[in-house]
Amino acid sequence: MPWVTEEEIQAAKNMTAYEYLRTHQAQRLQKTRTRNEWQLTDHDSFKINELSSKWHWKSRDIGGVSALRFLIEVDGMKFTDAVKLLCEESPSFIPTQAAEREKLPFKLPERYCNCRRIRAYLNHRGISDEVITYCISHEILYESVPYHNAIFVGKDESRKARYAFLRGIYEKNGKGFKMEQTGSEKKYSFCIPPERETKRVAVYEACIDALAHMTLEEGNRDKYRLSLGGIAAPKENAQIQSERFKKPPDALEEFLKNHPEIKEIEICTDNDFAGRWAKEQMKKHYEGTYQIICNLPEKEGADYADLAKEKKQANKCRDRPLERR
């Protein structure tokens, strides 16, 4: 029986059904008359929203969001086969209507003529104009077409783009579109460079956390700010019997290899179970070789993106003129 790791399962769950269909089975998608809605050519009662990826197969009365659930419930795949397929590790099952899978080369999404929409979105999330402009000027942040996603770019040492994270600016019920661009190499994850030479790198779980923390630190450009592109951690209270969760992040390993001047690692993961677990694993792995500074958000369960947004809302309330009585 095929076996899959927890990391593979989590990676498979990250892909939305719409992105999977658009990338690998585009011939099955047919536009409906409803805005942002598509249906399957082989199941006309199946509808999917391109923005939220929420799908519903009316004739079977089932639905979901993830590509993993779609492959299991609609295409009838076994769980392990679906996970392997989404992780691109020798899939043992390919739907009969799917075109032959082909690994696509990395290519940045097309750039829009300005960044007004993503600037407004990030401002709303509490990110300062100064930080946004700094990232845009370094060509690591821009707005794409046709969906106006915020594109966070990761580059190698020659400044060539090798990674991109797409974040939708339109949210519904607190959730928005997120994905890594096809062909991205996670070891070249998004990184905000410092203004001058430094011995410190701060690491975050997500791109927006790096921008948020930089904003909360008044736009300080005194260190590298590296997104790890997510972390691997077991479920809370689970008994750990494998070393697979203790592997250091690929993005940090590659960064340190290319930056021998770095002496300090500032860990800024989320203040939840997974973030604290990742912090401890990185601390154990790098302690002794680097000075470790643990700087998780003070609020339990929060990340720096949460804190930046909360500060933005608090300032808005404080600056609002008092009502006359």
Secondary structure per residue as TSV (DSSP state, phi and psi in degrees):
chain	resnum	aa	ss	phi	psi
A	1	M	-	360.0	132.2
A	2	P	-	-60.3	149.4
A	3	W	-	-125.6	137.6
A	4	V	-	-126.4	148.8
A	5	T	-	-86.4	165.5
A	6	E	H	-63.1	-37.1
A	7	E	H	-62.1	-41.8
A	8	E	H	-63.4	-40.7
A	9	I	H	-63.2	-46.4
A	10	Q	H	-64.2	-39.8
A	11	A	H	-63.3	-41.1
A	12	A	H	-64.3	-37.4
A	13	K	H	-69.0	-20.2
A	14	N	H	-72.4	-25.3
A	15	M	S	-82.6	132.7
A	16	T	B	-82.6	157.5
A	17	A	H	-63.1	-40.2
A	18	Y	H	-65.5	-42.4
A	19	E	H	-65.3	-38.9
A	20	Y	H	-62.3	-47.2
A	21	L	H	-65.0	-43.7
A	22	R	H	-63.1	-37.9
A	23	T	H	-82.4	-41.2
A	24	H	H	-113.2	-18.2
A	25	Q	-	-138.5	43.9
A	26	A	G	-58.0	-28.3
A	27	Q	G	-68.4	-14.4
A	28	R	G	-87.4	-12.3
A	29	L	E	-90.5	134.6
A	30	Q	E	-135.4	128.6
A	31	K	E	-68.2	139.3
A	32	T	-	-99.5	-179.8
A	33	R	S	-78.7	-14.4
A	34	T	S	-81.6	137.7
A	35	R	T	-59.2	134.1
A	36	N	T	64.4	15.3
A	37	E	E	-114.3	142.0
A	38	W	E	-129.6	161.5
A	39	Q	E	-132.1	165.3
A	40	L	E	-87.6	138.9
A	41	T	T	-65.6	-26.7
A	42	D	T	-97.1	-6.2
A	43	H	E	-144.4	90.6
A	44	D	E	-71.0	-12.2
A	45	S	E	-89.8	2.0
A	46	F	E	-92.6	122.5
A	47	K	E	-124.5	143.5
A	48	I	E	-140.7	137.0
A	49	N	E	-91.8	127.2
A	50	E	T	-71.4	-21.5
A	51	L	T	-85.8	-46.3
A	52	S	T	-95.1	-16.7
A	53	S	-	66.0	9.0
A	54	K	-	-68.7	129.5
A	55	W	E	-125.8	153.4
A	56	H	E	-144.1	126.2
A	57	W	E	-101.6	95.7
A	58	K	T	-59.0	-42.6
A	59	S	T	-65.0	-24.9
A	60	R	T	-105.2	-10.0
A	61	D	T	54.8	49.7
A	62	I	E	-131.7	157.0
A	63	G	E	-161.3	-177.7
A	64	G	E	170.2	-162.7
A	65	V	S	-131.9	-42.3
A	66	S	B	-77.2	154.8
A	67	A	H	-67.0	-31.8
A	68	L	H	-62.6	-47.2
A	69	R	H	-65.6	-37.1
A	70	F	H	-60.7	-47.7
A	71	L	H	-64.2	-35.7
A	72	I	H	-75.7	-48.4
A	73	E	H	-81.9	-34.9
A	74	V	T	-97.4	-47.6
A	75	D	S	-90.7	-2.5
A	76	G	-	70.4	27.2
A	77	M	-	-81.2	154.3
A	78	K	-	-73.8	152.4
A	79	F	H	-54.2	-51.7
A	80	T	H	-65.6	-36.9
A	81	D	H	-64.4	-39.4
A	82	A	H	-65.9	-42.1
A	83	V	H	-62.3	-46.8
A	84	K	H	-61.0	-41.8
A	85	L	H	-60.8	-46.3
A	86	L	H	-70.4	-25.7
A	87	C	T	-88.7	-0.9
A	88	E	T	57.6	42.0
A	89	E	S	-117.4	86.8
A	90	S	-	46.3	62.7
A	91	P	-	-59.6	136.3
A	92	S	S	-96.6	1.0
A	93	F	-	-141.6	133.2
A	94	I	-	-132.4	125.1
A	95	P	-	-54.8	142.7
A	96	T	T	-61.3	-29.0
A	97	Q	T	-89.7	-3.5
A	98	A	S	-82.5	143.0
A	99	A	-	-71.0	157.7
A	100	E	-	-59.2	125.9
A	101	R	-	-68.0	136.3
A	102	E	-	-136.1	126.1
A	103	K	-	-71.1	118.8
A	104	L	-	-86.4	145.5
A	105	P	-	-70.8	157.6
A	106	F	-	-70.4	133.9
A	107	K	-	-149.0	129.5
A	108	L	-	-66.0	143.1
A	109	P	-	-59.3	152.5
A	110	E	-	-62.8	140.5
A	111	R	B	-88.1	136.0
A	112	Y	-	-80.4	164.8
A	113	C	S	-73.2	-17.8
A	114	N	-	-149.0	-178.9
A	115	C	-	-122.5	26.8
A	116	R	H	-62.2	-43.3
A	117	R	H	-67.8	-45.2
A	118	I	H	-71.0	-30.0
A	119	R	H	-64.3	-44.7
A	120	A	H	-62.7	-41.2
A	121	Y	H	-63.9	-48.0
A	122	L	H	-67.9	-36.7
A	123	N	H	-57.8	-43.7
A	124	H	H	-61.6	-31.5
A	125	R	T	-82.4	2.8
A	126	G	T	94.2	6.8
A	127	I	-	-83.9	132.4
A	128	S	-	-75.1	154.2
A	129	D	H	-59.7	-37.0
A	130	E	H	-60.4	-45.1
A	131	V	H	-67.7	-43.2
A	132	I	H	-60.6	-47.8
A	133	T	H	-61.9	-39.3
A	134	Y	H	-61.2	-44.2
A	135	C	H	-68.8	-39.7
A	136	I	H	-63.3	-40.7
A	137	S	H	-65.3	-26.2
A	138	H	T	-91.9	6.2
A	139	E	T	57.1	40.1
A	140	I	S	-116.9	4.4
A	141	L	E	-147.5	130.9
A	142	Y	E	-158.7	175.4
A	143	E	E	-105.6	136.9
A	144	S	B	-104.5	168.6
A	145	V	T	-120.4	150.9
A	146	P	T	-94.3	-3.8
A	147	Y	T	-96.7	-1.7
A	148	H	-	59.5	41.1
A	149	N	-	-73.4	153.6
A	150	A	E	-83.3	124.8
A	151	I	E	-107.7	117.7
A	152	F	E	-101.1	118.5
A	153	V	E	-102.5	135.3
A	154	G	E	-109.2	136.8
A	155	K	E	-123.6	155.7
A	156	D	-	-87.4	-173.0
A	157	E	T	-67.8	-19.2
A	158	S	T	-91.9	8.0
A	159	R	S	71.4	20.4
A	160	K	-	-88.7	133.7
A	161	A	E	-67.1	128.2
A	162	R	E	-130.5	-2.8
A	163	Y	E	-152.6	147.1
A	164	A	E	-150.6	134.1
A	165	F	E	-112.4	128.2
A	166	L	E	-102.8	128.8
A	167	R	E	-126.8	119.2
A	168	G	E	-70.1	145.5
A	169	I	E	-97.5	-5.0
A	170	Y	E	-105.1	118.9
A	171	E	E	-114.6	147.6
A	172	K	E	-132.9	125.4
A	173	N	T	57.2	35.8
A	174	G	T	78.9	4.1
A	175	K	E	-120.2	142.6
A	176	G	E	-135.3	172.3
A	177	F	E	-71.5	133.2
A	178	K	E	-144.0	137.4
A	179	M	E	-169.0	158.4
A	180	E	E	-91.1	139.4
A	181	Q	-	-62.4	139.4
A	182	T	T	-52.7	133.9
A	183	G	T	87.6	-1.0
A	184	S	-	-64.9	144.4
A	185	E	-	-107.4	109.4
A	186	K	G	-60.5	-24.6
A	187	K	G	-68.4	-14.8
A	188	Y	G	-108.6	52.3
A	189	S	-	-70.5	169.9
A	190	F	-	-57.9	133.9
A	191	C	E	-147.2	126.1
A	192	I	E	-88.8	119.9
A	193	P	-	-78.1	156.4
A	194	P	-	-80.2	171.3
A	195	E	S	-81.5	-28.1
A	196	R	S	-144.0	-179.9
A	197	E	-	-58.3	142.6
A	198	T	-	-148.6	160.8
A	199	K	S	-110.4	6.7
A	200	R	E	-122.0	142.4
A	201	V	E	-126.4	131.6
A	202	A	E	-101.2	137.1
A	203	V	E	-117.8	140.4
A	204	Y	E	-131.2	160.7
A	205	E	S	-74.9	-33.9
A	206	A	S	-136.2	158.9
A	207	C	H	-58.9	-47.3
A	208	I	H	-66.7	-25.3
A	209	D	H	-65.1	-37.6
A	210	A	H	-63.9	-44.6
A	211	L	H	-64.7	-40.9
A	212	A	H	-65.5	-44.7
A	213	H	H	-65.5	-38.3
A	214	M	H	-62.3	-39.3
A	215	T	H	-64.3	-46.1
A	216	L	H	-64.4	-25.5
A	217	E	T	-94.9	29.4
A	218	E	T	59.2	31.1
A	219	G	T	76.0	19.0
A	220	N	-	-56.6	133.4
A	221	R	-	-114.5	38.1
A	222	D	S	-94.8	5.1
A	223	K	S	-159.2	163.1
A	224	Y	E	-73.5	145.9
A	225	R	E	-126.1	105.6
A	226	L	E	-107.9	125.9
A	227	S	E	-84.2	133.5
A	228	L	-	-84.1	-7.2
A	229	G	S	68.8	34.0
A	230	G	-	98.2	166.0
A	231	I	-	-131.5	160.3
A	232	A	-	-108.4	126.2
A	233	A	-	-150.1	148.8
A	234	P	-	-74.6	169.7
A	235	K	-	-72.4	149.9
A	236	E	T	-60.5	138.0
A	237	N	T	73.2	3.9
A	238	A	-	-78.2	146.0
A	239	Q	-	-82.5	124.4
A	240	I	-	-89.9	118.0
A	241	Q	-	-119.5	7.8
A	242	S	-	-133.7	153.1
A	243	E	S	-87.9	-1.6
A	244	R	G	-64.7	-27.3
A	245	F	G	-80.0	-12.0
A	246	K	G	-94.6	2.6
A	247	K	S	-68.7	130.8
A	248	P	-	-64.5	149.6
A	249	P	-	-60.7	135.6
A	250	D	H	-58.3	-41.3
A	251	A	H	-63.6	-40.8
A	252	L	H	-72.0	-40.0
A	253	E	H	-59.5	-46.7
A	254	E	H	-65.0	-41.8
A	255	F	H	-60.9	-48.5
A	256	L	H	-64.8	-34.4
A	257	K	H	-62.5	-36.8
A	258	N	H	-92.3	-4.3
A	259	H	-	-131.6	75.1
A	260	P	T	-65.5	-13.0
A	261	E	T	-75.8	-14.8
A	262	I	-	-71.0	130.1
A	263	K	-	-120.7	-16.5
A	264	E	E	-127.9	135.0
A	265	I	E	-118.3	118.4
A	266	E	E	-99.8	114.2
A	267	I	E	-91.4	117.3
A	268	C	-	-123.5	40.7
A	269	T	-	-70.9	172.0
A	270	D	-	-66.3	152.7
A	271	N	S	-92.6	60.5
A	272	D	S	-130.5	-176.7
A	273	F	H	-58.7	-47.6
A	274	A	H	-62.7	-43.2
A	275	G	H	-65.1	-40.9
A	276	R	H	-68.6	-36.4
A	277	W	H	-62.5	-48.4
A	278	A	H	-61.3	-38.5
A	279	K	H	-59.4	-47.1
A	280	E	H	-64.7	-38.9
A	281	Q	H	-66.9	-42.3
A	282	M	H	-66.5	-39.4
A	283	K	H	-60.8	-46.8
A	284	K	H	-62.8	-39.7
A	285	H	H	-72.1	-38.9
A	286	Y	H	-103.6	-11.9
A	287	E	B	-61.8	135.5
A	288	G	T	102.2	-35.3
A	289	T	T	-95.4	-34.8
A	290	Y	B	-129.2	154.3
A	291	Q	E	-77.1	127.1
A	292	I	E	-104.6	125.6
A	293	I	E	-115.6	116.6
A	294	C	E	-93.0	117.5
A	295	N	-	-135.3	61.2
A	296	L	-	-76.3	155.8
A	297	P	-	-55.1	141.4
A	298	E	S	-67.4	-27.9
A	299	K	S	-82.6	128.3
A	300	E	T	-59.9	131.8
A	301	G	T	81.2	1.3
A	302	A	-	-103.7	159.8
A	303	D	-	-118.0	175.1
A	304	Y	H	-68.9	-26.6
A	305	A	H	-64.2	-38.8
A	306	D	H	-62.0	-45.5
A	307	L	H	-66.2	-38.3
A	308	A	H	-65.2	-40.9
A	309	K	H	-67.3	-40.5
A	310	E	H	-63.3	-40.6
A	311	K	H	-65.6	-39.6
A	312	K	H	-59.7	-46.0
A	313	Q	H	-67.9	-38.3
A	314	A	H	-64.9	-42.1
A	315	N	H	-64.8	-36.1
A	316	K	H	-65.1	-42.5
A	317	C	H	-67.4	-38.8
A	318	R	H	-66.4	-37.9
A	319	D	H	-82.6	-8.5
A	320	R	S	-71.9	129.4
A	321	P	-	-64.7	144.4
A	322	L	-	-68.5	141.2
A	323	E	-	-72.1	142.2
A	324	R	-	-73.0	140.2
A	325	R	-	-101.7	360.0
